[in-house]
């Protein structure tokens, strides 16, 4: 997992080449490359889903085959995979905004090509464990995966041709992969030999001009099937894996949403966009019996899932049957997931009012410059109101709570922000009609969709039904919606509300660290923005600070750090919260609390301080701690007077340290 190109006993390859423009003249590797000739680099595996930041991306050890940027080329090499270390996580890595397919763990190595940087390249991946070859491109897209008769310890010949956006692969003389990457293809870059925790060798490597430069015209013909691949059942369209079937683990609920389609694609050739839950609500995720494949292609897939809210320590109060039908629409060039669910209440209880809780991959990016960088795809939600107009719903962690009613005639909303795929959710029918509201969870940026007409109590034996559809909106249709969308009146109070962004390296409350409450932004904010004033005249080093007034009674401002899906990773080091406080005629009191993962408090400030006072609190969060939560607590009565200023807030490690040493 940890890839710093470390290796033991490496035989360095020597490459002789001549290049003129884009013309390649017989590039030949005269000595073989062996990665991990001695001990194989061990996995540094997360123990909980809160440590999933260390899986993103799953990096390989690599050694250069060509340091030059190659454009069109043909590469021949002989590969042998010998010993390897296999490790799969105890949790599912395909649930997060920072997504990675579970299939990645099954590959031992291969060729990295058209490498521009750590976020732009292709990998030709081989697995002797699964006897498969796959073409993958950053940041998360298996373009093709094909059975391949390769065995551990036995050499095999590989021929790779890259011509424009077309990539062709043959193994031992058999043509296996022929793909046209039609969405912003990577057209040049370096070539590397790569290992994924294996001893792997490459020899007799030759790089030449391709003999065939033809480019086929593209027309997609759907060809659905269900295959066993890399430890799971997958839905394929031709040679392209488009969704992994989540069936639970050993008949039990597995890590949040097991009854789901993980790594689900919404268009052929695009990267995975979402995990689609195969039940009415995430709590109904216990597999009561194995799912049924009703139709396995080639024109459609139909899956039936049996779920309940059972747990190991309690009997179920509801069970459900959900049918999912997957088709391809050539007009929109998109997959359509049609969902139909029937639930039965097994006892009298309050209703489950939530029909959807979508959380696409990439709804938030790295919160701070110090965080490991990953893909940030969706910036806002477009939703259709009761007047049939589209409106904005920004995605950030510092919005004030707002719920908006969807149009009963077309209950639809879109996670938008990407060029090619924008997940779209539409409620088709429900026992309670189509009166639904949406409301954002500002922690994880998932969108809760709840019925407005559900009863207060539902009796045992009652059945209810719901139907919804999931697909992509893109191209001219999306642009038209974006151009027409405005702000709903429910957002008026927040349109100009300033919010201070939290930067652990130093929050100074300057204009460049301030946005409005409706700005799409992955950073954490000092929340809620309505509880403080951005002071532009008082500051410790400049004229900016955050000010709290008691005019409206007691106030509490919150900031967070961590939460691996969008924040900075904790690695076991001691952290120091540092800030400066100034008070004036304060009737009440002010203090700073760290309340997670344990509570630590500063002294209380009252009256008037003698200038700016330093506050320091130390805490040591573990890698498995989801977050650190910090509160600024202003305790006063409504008619009290006085002011508190806060400035130069930072939250940084106390010392240098390495994660491996901490974990030991």
C-alpha positions as CSV (number, residue, x, y, z in Angstrom):
1,X,0.0,0.0,0.0
2,X,2.7,2.5,0.9
3,X,4.5,3.2,-2.3
4,X,7.7,5.2,-2.2
5,X,9.3,3.1,-4.9
6,X,11.0,1.0,-2.3
7,X,12.4,-2.3,-3.4
8,X,15.0,-4.9,-2.3
9,X,17.6,-6.3,-4.6
10,X,16.7,-4.5,-7.8
11,X,18.3,-5.3,-11.2
12,X,18.3,-1.9,-13.0
13,X,17.1,-1.9,-16.5
14,X,19.1,-0.2,-19.3
15,X,17.1,1.2,-22.1
16,X,18.7,2.4,-25.4
17,X,16.5,4.5,-27.7
18,X,16.4,7.0,-30.5
19,X,13.5,9.4,-30.9
20,X,12.7,12.0,-33.5
21,X,9.5,13.9,-32.9
22,X,6.8,11.3,-32.5
23,X,8.7,8.7,-34.4
24,X,10.0,5.8,-32.3
25,X,13.0,3.8,-33.5
26,X,13.3,0.5,-31.7
27,X,13.5,1.2,-28.0
28,X,14.9,-2.0,-26.4
29,X,15.3,-2.9,-22.8
30,X,18.6,-4.9,-22.8
31,X,18.4,-6.1,-19.2
32,X,15.4,-7.4,-17.3
33,X,13.6,-5.5,-14.6
34,X,12.8,-7.3,-11.3
35,X,10.8,-5.6,-8.6
36,X,11.0,-7.1,-5.1
37,X,13.9,-9.5,-5.7
38,X,14.2,-9.9,-2.0
39,X,11.4,-9.3,0.6
40,X,8.1,-8.1,-0.8
41,X,6.9,-4.7,0.5
42,X,4.2,-5.5,3.1
43,X,0.8,-4.0,3.2
44,X,0.1,-1.2,5.6
45,X,-3.6,-1.9,5.9
46,X,-6.3,0.2,7.6
47,X,-8.1,-1.4,10.5
48,X,-11.3,0.6,10.2
49,X,-13.2,2.5,7.5
50,X,-12.0,5.7,9.2
51,X,-8.5,5.0,8.1
52,X,-9.5,4.5,4.4
53,X,-7.4,7.6,3.5
54,X,-4.4,5.3,3.3
55,X,-6.0,3.4,0.4
56,X,-6.3,6.4,-1.9
57,X,-5.0,5.9,-4.4
58,X,-3.7,2.3,-4.3
59,X,-0.2,3.0,-5.4
60,X,2.2,0.5,-7.0
61,X,5.9,0.2,-6.8
62,X,7.3,1.2,-10.2
63,X,10.5,1.3,-12.2
64,X,11.0,3.2,-15.4
65,X,10.8,1.5,-18.8
66,X,10.7,4.8,-20.8
67,X,11.4,8.2,-19.2
68,X,10.3,9.9,-22.4
69,X,6.7,10.8,-23.2
70,X,5.6,8.3,-25.8
71,X,2.6,9.0,-28.0
72,X,1.8,6.1,-30.4
73,X,3.7,2.9,-29.6
74,X,3.8,-0.8,-29.5
75,X,5.4,-2.6,-26.6
76,X,6.4,-6.3,-26.3
77,X,7.6,-7.8,-23.0
78,X,7.7,-11.0,-21.1
79,X,6.3,-10.9,-17.6
80,X,6.6,-13.4,-14.7
81,X,4.7,-13.0,-11.4
82,X,6.2,-15.1,-8.6
83,X,5.5,-14.6,-4.9
84,X,3.0,-12.0,-3.8
85,X,1.2,-10.8,-0.7
86,X,-2.6,-10.7,-0.9
87,X,-4.6,-8.5,1.5
88,X,-8.2,-7.4,1.4
89,X,-9.7,-4.9,3.8
90,X,-12.1,-5.8,6.5
91,X,-14.4,-3.0,5.3
92,X,-15.6,-1.9,1.9
93,X,-13.6,0.8,0.1
94,X,-16.2,1.6,-2.5
95,X,-18.6,3.5,-0.1
96,X,-16.7,6.7,0.1
97,X,-16.5,10.0,-1.7
98,X,-12.9,9.1,-2.0
99,X,-13.7,5.8,-3.8
100,X,-11.6,2.8,-4.7
101,X,-12.8,-0.5,-6.2
102,X,-12.3,-3.7,-4.1
103,X,-11.1,-5.4,-7.3
104,X,-7.8,-3.5,-7.1
105,X,-6.5,-5.8,-4.3
106,X,-6.6,-8.8,-6.6
107,X,-3.9,-7.6,-9.1
108,X,-0.2,-8.3,-8.6
109,X,1.4,-5.9,-11.2
110,X,1.7,-5.0,-14.8
111,X,2.5,-2.0,-17.0
112,X,1.9,1.7,-16.2
113,X,1.8,3.7,-19.4
114,X,1.0,7.2,-20.7
115,X,2.0,8.4,-17.2
116,X,1.8,12.2,-16.9
117,X,1.6,12.4,-13.1
118,X,0.1,10.5,-10.1
119,X,-3.4,11.4,-11.2
120,X,-3.2,10.8,-15.0
121,X,-2.1,7.4,-16.4
122,X,-3.3,4.0,-17.5
123,X,-2.5,0.6,-15.9
124,X,-2.5,-2.7,-17.7
125,X,-3.1,-5.0,-14.6
126,X,-2.5,-8.7,-14.3
127,X,-3.8,-11.1,-11.7
128,X,-2.5,-14.7,-11.4
129,X,-4.8,-15.0,-8.3
130,X,-7.9,-14.3,-10.4
131,X,-6.4,-15.2,-13.8
132,X,-7.5,-11.9,-15.4
133,X,-6.1,-8.9,-17.2
134,X,-7.7,-5.5,-16.9
135,X,-7.2,-2.0,-18.3
136,X,-7.6,0.7,-15.7
137,X,-7.1,4.5,-15.8
138,X,-7.0,7.1,-13.1
139,X,-8.7,8.1,-11.0
140,X,-11.1,5.1,-10.8
141,X,-12.1,3.4,-14.1
142,X,-11.8,-0.2,-15.2
143,X,-12.2,0.2,-19.0
144,X,-12.0,-3.6,-19.6
145,X,-11.4,-6.9,-17.7
146,X,-10.9,-10.2,-19.5
147,X,-10.2,-13.8,-18.4
148,X,-6.5,-14.5,-19.0
149,X,-4.8,-17.9,-18.6
150,X,-1.7,-16.8,-16.6
151,X,-0.2,-18.7,-13.7
152,X,2.1,-17.8,-10.8
153,X,5.8,-18.5,-11.7
154,X,5.1,-19.0,-15.4
155,X,6.3,-16.3,-17.9
156,X,3.8,-14.9,-20.4
157,X,4.2,-12.6,-23.4
158,X,2.4,-9.3,-23.5
159,X,1.9,-7.0,-26.5
160,X,0.5,-3.5,-25.8
161,X,-0.4,-1.1,-28.5
162,X,-1.5,2.5,-27.8
163,X,-2.7,4.5,-30.9
164,X,-4.5,7.7,-30.1
165,X,-7.4,6.8,-27.9
166,X,-7.4,3.2,-28.9
167,X,-5.6,0.6,-26.6
168,X,-5.1,-3.0,-27.7
169,X,-3.7,-5.9,-25.6
170,X,-2.7,-9.4,-26.5
171,X,-1.3,-12.1,-24.2
172,X,0.6,-15.1,-25.5
173,X,-0.5,-14.2,-29.0
174,X,-4.3,-14.0,-28.1
175,X,-6.0,-10.7,-28.6
176,X,-7.9,-9.9,-25.4
177,X,-8.5,-6.1,-25.1
178,X,-9.5,-3.5,-27.7
179,X,-10.8,-0.3,-26.2
180,X,-11.4,3.2,-27.4
181,X,-11.2,5.6,-24.4
182,X,-13.6,8.3,-25.6
183,X,-13.7,10.6,-22.6
184,X,-10.6,12.9,-22.5
185,X,-8.1,10.1,-23.3
186,X,-4.5,10.4,-22.1
187,X,-2.5,10.6,-25.3
188,X,1.1,10.5,-24.2
189,X,3.3,9.8,-21.2
190,X,6.0,7.7,-19.7
191,X,6.1,3.9,-19.3
192,X,6.8,2.0,-16.1
193,X,7.0,-1.6,-14.9
194,X,4.8,-2.0,-11.8
195,X,4.3,-4.2,-8.8
196,X,1.4,-4.5,-6.3
197,X,3.1,-6.3,-3.4
198,X,4.6,-9.0,-5.6
199,X,7.9,-10.2,-7.0
200,X,7.5,-9.5,-10.7
201,X,10.0,-9.5,-13.6
202,X,9.9,-7.9,-17.1
203,X,12.4,-9.0,-19.8
204,X,12.9,-8.9,-23.6
205,X,11.1,-5.5,-23.6
206,X,10.9,-3.8,-26.9
207,X,9.1,-0.6,-27.9
208,X,8.5,0.2,-31.5
209,X,6.2,2.1,-33.8
210,X,2.8,0.4,-34.1
211,X,2.3,-1.4,-37.4
212,X,-1.5,-0.7,-37.4
213,X,-2.7,2.9,-36.7
214,X,-6.4,2.4,-37.7
215,X,-9.1,3.9,-35.4
216,X,-12.5,2.2,-35.5
217,X,-15.7,4.3,-35.3
218,X,-17.5,4.1,-32.0
219,X,-21.0,2.8,-31.6
220,X,-22.0,1.2,-28.3
221,X,-23.9,-2.1,-28.4
222,X,-25.1,-3.2,-25.0
223,X,-24.2,-6.7,-23.9
224,X,-24.9,-7.2,-20.3
225,X,-23.8,-10.3,-18.3
226,X,-23.0,-11.3,-14.7
227,X,-19.5,-12.7,-14.0
228,X,-17.4,-13.8,-11.0
229,X,-14.5,-11.4,-11.0
230,X,-11.9,-10.5,-8.4
231,X,-13.7,-12.2,-5.5
232,X,-17.2,-10.9,-6.2
233,X,-20.1,-11.0,-8.7
234,X,-20.0,-8.1,-11.1
235,X,-22.3,-6.8,-13.8
236,X,-20.5,-6.4,-17.1
237,X,-21.4,-4.6,-20.3
238,X,-19.2,-6.5,-22.8
239,X,-15.7,-6.5,-21.3
240,X,-16.4,-3.5,-19.1
241,X,-17.3,-4.0,-15.4
242,X,-20.1,-1.5,-14.6
243,X,-21.2,-2.5,-11.0
244,X,-20.3,-4.9,-8.2
245,X,-23.1,-6.7,-6.6
246,X,-23.1,-6.2,-2.8
247,X,-24.7,-9.3,-1.2
248,X,-23.6,-9.0,2.4
249,X,-20.7,-10.8,4.0
250,X,-21.3,-14.4,5.1
251,X,-25.0,-13.8,5.2
252,X,-24.7,-10.8,7.5
253,X,-24.8,-7.0,7.0
254,X,-21.4,-5.8,6.0
255,X,-20.1,-2.3,6.8
256,X,-23.0,0.1,6.3
257,X,-24.7,-0.7,3.0
258,X,-24.1,-4.3,1.9
259,X,-27.2,-4.7,-0.3
260,X,-26.0,-2.4,-3.0
261,X,-24.5,-2.0,-6.4
262,X,-21.0,-0.8,-5.7
263,X,-18.7,1.0,-8.2
264,X,-21.8,1.6,-10.3
265,X,-21.2,3.3,-13.7
266,X,-23.9,5.5,-15.3
267,X,-22.4,5.6,-18.8
268,X,-20.2,3.2,-20.8
269,X,-16.5,4.0,-20.6
270,X,-16.9,6.4,-17.7
271,X,-15.7,6.0,-14.1
272,X,-17.8,4.7,-11.3
273,X,-20.2,7.3,-9.9
274,X,-22.1,5.9,-7.0
275,X,-23.1,3.0,-4.7
276,X,-26.7,2.3,-5.4
277,X,-28.5,0.9,-2.3
278,X,-30.8,-2.1,-3.2
279,X,-33.3,-1.3,-0.4
280,X,-35.6,1.5,0.6
281,X,-33.3,2.9,3.2
282,X,-29.8,2.2,4.4
283,X,-31.0,0.7,7.7
284,X,-32.8,-2.2,5.9
285,X,-29.5,-3.7,4.8
286,X,-29.6,-7.2,6.4
287,X,-29.8,-9.9,3.7
288,X,-32.7,-12.2,4.7
289,X,-31.8,-14.7,2.0
290,X,-29.6,-14.7,-1.1
291,X,-30.5,-12.3,-3.9
292,X,-32.0,-13.7,-7.1
293,X,-30.8,-13.0,-10.6
294,X,-34.0,-12.8,-12.6
295,X,-32.5,-11.7,-15.9
296,X,-28.8,-11.8,-16.7
297,X,-28.7,-10.1,-20.1
298,X,-27.8,-9.3,-22.8
299,X,-30.3,-6.4,-23.1
300,X,-31.2,-6.0,-19.4
301,X,-30.2,-7.1,-15.9
302,X,-32.8,-7.8,-13.2
303,X,-31.9,-8.5,-9.6
304,X,-34.2,-9.2,-6.7
305,X,-33.0,-8.5,-3.2
306,X,-34.5,-9.5,0.2
307,X,-33.6,-7.3,3.1
308,X,-34.7,-6.3,6.6
309,X,-33.6,-4.2,9.5
310,X,-32.6,-7.3,11.4
311,X,-29.4,-7.2,13.5
312,X,-27.5,-9.9,15.4
313,X,-29.0,-8.7,18.7
314,X,-32.6,-7.9,17.5
315,X,-35.4,-9.3,15.5
316,X,-36.5,-7.3,12.4
317,X,-39.4,-4.8,12.5
318,X,-39.6,-4.6,8.7
319,X,-38.6,-6.6,5.6
320,X,-38.5,-5.7,2.0
321,X,-38.2,-7.0,-1.5
322,X,-36.5,-4.7,-4.1
323,X,-36.3,-5.3,-7.8
324,X,-33.6,-3.5,-9.8
325,X,-33.8,-3.5,-13.6
326,X,-30.7,-2.1,-15.5
327,X,-31.0,-1.1,-19.1
328,X,-29.0,1.1,-21.6
329,X,-30.6,4.1,-23.3
330,X,-28.8,4.8,-26.7
331,X,-30.4,8.2,-26.9
332,X,-28.8,9.5,-23.8
333,X,-25.9,7.0,-23.9
334,X,-26.6,6.2,-20.2
335,X,-27.5,3.3,-18.0
336,X,-30.9,3.4,-16.3
337,X,-31.4,1.8,-12.9
338,X,-35.1,1.3,-12.3
339,X,-35.9,0.4,-8.6
340,X,-39.1,-1.0,-7.3
341,X,-39.6,-1.9,-3.6
342,X,-42.3,-3.4,-1.5
343,X,-41.9,-3.2,2.3
344,X,-43.9,-5.0,5.0
345,X,-44.1,-3.8,8.6
346,X,-43.7,-6.8,10.9
347,X,-44.7,-4.9,14.0
348,X,-46.5,-1.6,14.8
349,X,-43.9,1.2,14.7
350,X,-43.1,4.7,13.4
351,X,-42.7,4.7,9.6
352,X,-39.4,4.7,7.7
353,X,-39.9,7.9,5.9
354,X,-36.7,8.1,3.9
355,X,-36.8,6.8,0.4
356,X,-33.3,7.8,-0.8
357,X,-30.0,8.9,0.7
358,X,-27.6,9.2,-2.3
359,X,-24.0,9.8,-1.7
360,X,-22.1,9.8,-5.0
361,X,-18.4,9.4,-5.3
362,X,-16.6,12.7,-5.3
363,X,-19.2,15.0,-3.7
364,X,-16.4,16.6,-1.7
365,X,-12.7,17.2,-2.3
366,X,-9.7,17.6,0.0
367,X,-10.7,19.9,2.8
368,X,-7.2,21.5,3.1
369,X,-4.0,21.9,1.1
370,X,-2.3,19.6,3.6
371,X,-4.8,16.7,2.8
372,X,-3.9,13.9,0.4
373,X,-5.4,15.1,-2.9
374,X,-8.2,13.2,-4.7
375,X,-10.9,13.8,-7.2
376,X,-13.5,16.5,-6.5
377,X,-16.5,15.9,-8.9
378,X,-19.8,17.3,-7.7
379,X,-20.2,20.9,-6.4
380,X,-24.0,21.3,-6.1
381,X,-27.4,19.7,-6.5
382,X,-30.0,20.9,-9.0
383,X,-33.5,20.2,-7.9
384,X,-36.9,20.8,-9.4
385,X,-39.3,22.8,-7.2
386,X,-43.1,22.9,-7.1
387,X,-43.2,25.5,-9.8
388,X,-41.3,23.2,-12.2
389,X,-38.3,25.5,-12.1
390,X,-34.8,24.2,-11.2
391,X,-32.9,25.6,-8.2
392,X,-29.4,25.3,-6.8
393,X,-28.5,23.4,-3.6
394,X,-24.8,24.0,-2.8
395,X,-22.6,21.2,-1.4
396,X,-20.5,22.3,1.6
397,X,-20.0,21.5,5.2
398,X,-21.2,24.9,6.6
399,X,-24.7,25.4,5.3
400,X,-27.5,26.3,7.6
401,X,-30.2,23.7,7.6
402,X,-32.6,24.1,4.6
403,X,-35.2,21.6,3.4
404,X,-36.7,22.0,0.0
405,X,-39.9,20.3,-1.4
406,X,-39.6,18.5,-4.7
407,X,-42.0,18.9,-7.5
408,X,-44.8,16.3,-7.0
409,X,-45.2,16.0,-10.8
410,X,-41.5,15.3,-11.4
411,X,-39.6,14.6,-8.2
412,X,-36.1,14.9,-9.5
413,X,-32.7,16.1,-8.4
414,X,-29.2,16.0,-9.9
415,X,-25.7,16.0,-8.4
416,X,-24.0,18.3,-10.8
417,X,-20.5,19.5,-11.6
418,X,-18.9,17.0,-14.0
419,X,-18.7,17.1,-17.8
420,X,-19.7,13.5,-18.6
421,X,-21.6,11.9,-15.6
422,X,-24.0,13.7,-13.2
423,X,-26.0,11.2,-11.0
424,X,-29.7,11.9,-11.3
425,X,-32.5,10.6,-9.0
426,X,-36.2,10.6,-9.7
427,X,-39.0,9.3,-7.6
428,X,-41.6,7.7,-9.8
429,X,-44.3,6.4,-7.4
430,X,-45.0,5.8,-3.8
431,X,-47.7,4.6,-1.5
432,X,-47.7,8.2,0.0
433,X,-47.6,10.0,-3.3
434,X,-44.7,12.0,-4.6
435,X,-44.6,14.7,-1.9
436,X,-41.0,14.6,-0.9
437,X,-38.4,17.0,0.5
438,X,-34.6,17.0,0.3
439,X,-32.2,18.0,3.0
440,X,-28.4,17.9,3.0
441,X,-26.3,16.1,5.6
442,X,-23.5,18.7,5.9
443,X,-21.1,16.1,7.5
444,X,-20.9,13.7,4.6
445,X,-22.8,15.6,1.9
446,X,-25.4,12.9,1.3
447,X,-28.9,14.0,0.4
448,X,-31.7,12.8,2.6
449,X,-35.1,12.4,0.7
450,X,-38.1,12.0,3.0
451,X,-41.9,11.7,2.5
452,X,-44.0,14.7,3.7
453,X,-47.2,12.6,4.0
454,X,-46.1,9.5,6.0
455,X,-48.4,8.7,8.9
456,X,-47.1,9.0,12.5
457,X,-47.7,5.3,13.2
458,X,-47.9,2.2,10.9
459,X,-49.5,-1.0,12.1
460,X,-48.1,-4.5,11.8
461,X,-49.0,-6.2,8.4
462,X,-49.0,-2.9,6.5
463,X,-47.3,-2.9,3.1
464,X,-46.0,0.1,1.2
465,X,-44.4,0.5,-2.2
466,X,-42.0,2.9,-3.9
467,X,-40.4,3.2,-7.3
468,X,-37.5,5.4,-8.3
469,X,-35.0,5.8,-11.1
470,X,-31.3,6.5,-11.2
471,X,-29.3,7.6,-14.3
472,X,-27.1,10.4,-15.6
473,X,-27.8,13.9,-16.9
474,X,-25.1,15.4,-19.1
475,X,-24.4,17.3,-22.3
476,X,-26.8,19.8,-23.7
477,X,-29.6,18.7,-21.3
478,X,-27.5,19.5,-18.3
479,X,-26.3,22.8,-19.6
480,X,-29.8,23.9,-20.3
481,X,-30.8,23.0,-16.7
482,X,-27.8,24.8,-15.3
483,X,-28.5,28.0,-17.3
484,X,-32.1,28.1,-16.0
485,X,-31.4,27.3,-12.4
486,X,-31.6,30.0,-9.7
487,X,-31.9,30.4,-6.0
488,X,-35.1,29.4,-4.1
489,X,-36.4,32.0,-1.7
490,X,-35.6,29.6,1.2
491,X,-31.9,30.4,0.7
492,X,-32.3,34.2,0.9
493,X,-30.8,34.6,4.4
494,X,-27.7,32.6,3.5
495,X,-26.9,34.1,0.1
496,X,-24.7,36.9,1.6
497,X,-23.9,35.2,4.9
498,X,-20.1,35.2,5.3
499,X,-18.4,32.1,6.6
500,X,-14.8,31.7,7.8
501,X,-13.0,28.7,6.4
502,X,-11.0,26.6,8.7
503,X,-7.4,25.9,7.7
504,X,-5.4,23.8,10.2
505,X,-2.2,25.5,9.1
506,X,-3.6,28.8,10.2
507,X,-7.0,30.5,10.1
508,X,-6.6,34.3,10.1
509,X,-10.1,35.3,9.1
510,X,-8.8,37.3,6.1
511,X,-10.9,37.9,3.0
512,X,-9.2,35.1,1.1
513,X,-10.3,32.6,3.9
514,X,-13.9,33.8,3.7
515,X,-16.8,32.7,1.5
516,X,-20.6,33.0,1.5
517,X,-22.6,30.2,3.1
518,X,-23.9,29.0,-0.3
519,X,-20.4,28.6,-1.9
520,X,-19.6,25.0,-3.0
521,X,-16.4,24.3,-1.1
522,X,-14.8,21.2,0.4
523,X,-13.3,23.0,3.4
524,X,-14.7,23.0,6.9
525,X,-16.0,26.2,8.1
526,X,-16.5,27.9,11.5
527,X,-20.1,26.9,11.9
528,X,-22.7,28.3,12.0
529,X,-21.8,31.6,10.3
530,X,-24.8,33.4,11.8
531,X,-23.3,33.1,15.3
532,X,-20.3,35.4,14.7
533,X,-19.2,38.5,12.9
534,X,-16.1,38.8,10.6
535,X,-14.4,41.8,12.3
536,X,-12.4,43.8,9.7
537,X,-11.0,46.3,12.2
538,X,-9.5,44.2,15.1
539,X,-6.9,41.5,14.6
540,X,-3.8,40.2,16.3
541,X,-1.4,40.7,13.4
542,X,-3.7,42.4,10.9
543,X,-7.1,43.9,11.0
544,X,-9.1,40.6,10.7
545,X,-10.6,38.3,13.3
546,X,-13.7,36.4,14.3
547,X,-15.9,38.2,16.9
548,X,-18.7,36.8,19.1
549,X,-21.3,39.1,20.7
550,X,-23.7,38.2,23.5
551,X,-26.6,40.2,22.0
552,X,-28.5,37.0,21.0
553,X,-27.7,34.9,24.0
554,X,-25.3,31.9,24.4
555,X,-23.4,30.8,21.3
556,X,-21.4,27.8,20.3
557,X,-19.2,27.7,17.2
558,X,-18.0,24.4,15.9
559,X,-15.1,23.4,13.7
560,X,-13.9,19.8,12.8
561,X,-10.8,18.2,11.6
562,X,-10.4,14.7,10.2
563,X,-13.3,12.5,8.9
564,X,-11.3,10.6,6.3
565,X,-13.8,10.9,3.5
566,X,-13.0,14.6,3.1
567,X,-10.4,15.7,5.7
568,X,-6.8,15.3,6.7
569,X,-5.6,12.0,8.0
570,X,-4.6,11.4,11.6
571,X,-1.5,9.3,11.9
572,X,-1.0,8.9,15.6
573,X,0.9,12.1,16.3
574,X,0.1,14.4,19.1
575,X,-1.8,17.5,17.8
576,X,-1.8,21.0,19.2
577,X,-4.8,23.4,19.0
578,X,-3.5,26.9,19.2
579,X,-5.4,30.2,19.0
580,X,-5.5,33.7,20.5
581,X,-8.4,35.2,22.5
582,X,-9.2,38.8,23.4
583,X,-12.2,39.9,25.6
584,X,-13.8,43.2,26.4
585,X,-16.3,43.9,29.2
586,X,-17.5,40.3,29.1
587,X,-20.4,39.7,31.5
588,X,-20.6,36.0,30.7
589,X,-17.7,33.6,30.0
590,X,-15.8,32.1,27.1
591,X,-13.8,28.9,26.8
592,X,-12.5,26.5,24.2
593,X,-13.5,22.8,24.3
594,X,-12.1,19.8,22.4
595,X,-15.0,17.4,22.7
596,X,-13.9,14.5,20.4
597,X,-12.3,12.0,20.7
598,X,-12.0,13.1,24.4
599,X,-13.0,16.3,26.2
600,X,-10.3,18.9,27.0
601,X,-11.2,22.4,28.1
602,X,-9.3,25.7,28.3
603,X,-9.6,28.1,31.2
604,X,-12.6,30.4,31.2
605,X,-12.2,34.0,30.1
606,X,-14.3,36.8,31.7
607,X,-14.2,40.6,31.8
608,X,-11.5,42.4,29.8
609,X,-8.3,40.7,28.9
610,X,-4.9,42.3,28.9
611,X,-4.5,42.1,25.1
612,X,-4.4,38.8,23.2
613,X,-4.1,35.6,25.2
614,X,-2.7,32.4,23.9
615,X,-4.8,29.2,24.3
616,X,-3.1,25.8,23.7
617,X,-4.7,22.4,24.0
618,X,-3.0,19.1,23.1
619,X,-4.7,15.9,22.0
620,X,-3.5,12.6,20.4
621,X,-6.2,11.3,18.0
622,X,-5.7,7.7,16.8
623,X,-5.7,6.8,13.1
624,X,-9.1,5.1,13.8
625,X,-10.6,8.2,15.3
626,X,-13.1,9.6,12.7
627,X,-12.6,13.3,13.7
628,X,-11.6,15.9,16.2
629,X,-14.4,18.3,17.1
630,X,-13.7,21.7,18.6
631,X,-16.2,24.1,20.2
632,X,-15.9,27.8,21.0
633,X,-18.3,28.3,23.8
634,X,-19.7,31.7,24.6
635,X,-21.9,31.5,27.7
636,X,-23.9,34.6,28.4
637,X,-27.4,35.8,29.1
638,X,-29.4,37.6,26.4
639,X,-29.1,41.1,27.9
640,X,-25.4,40.7,28.8
641,X,-22.7,42.9,27.2
642,X,-19.2,42.4,26.0
643,X,-17.2,40.9,23.1
644,X,-14.8,38.1,22.4
645,X,-12.3,38.1,19.5
646,X,-10.6,34.9,18.2
647,X,-7.6,34.9,15.8
648,X,-4.8,32.8,14.4
649,X,-6.4,29.4,14.9
650,X,-4.2,26.4,14.0
651,X,-4.3,22.6,14.6
652,X,-1.0,20.9,13.7
653,X,1.2,18.0,14.7
654,X,3.5,18.6,17.6
655,X,6.4,16.6,16.1
656,X,7.5,14.6,13.1
657,X,6.6,11.0,13.2
658,X,6.1,8.0,10.9
659,X,2.9,6.1,10.8
660,X,4.5,2.7,10.8
661,X,6.3,3.4,14.0
662,X,3.2,4.6,15.7
663,X,1.2,1.6,14.6
664,X,3.9,-0.8,15.9
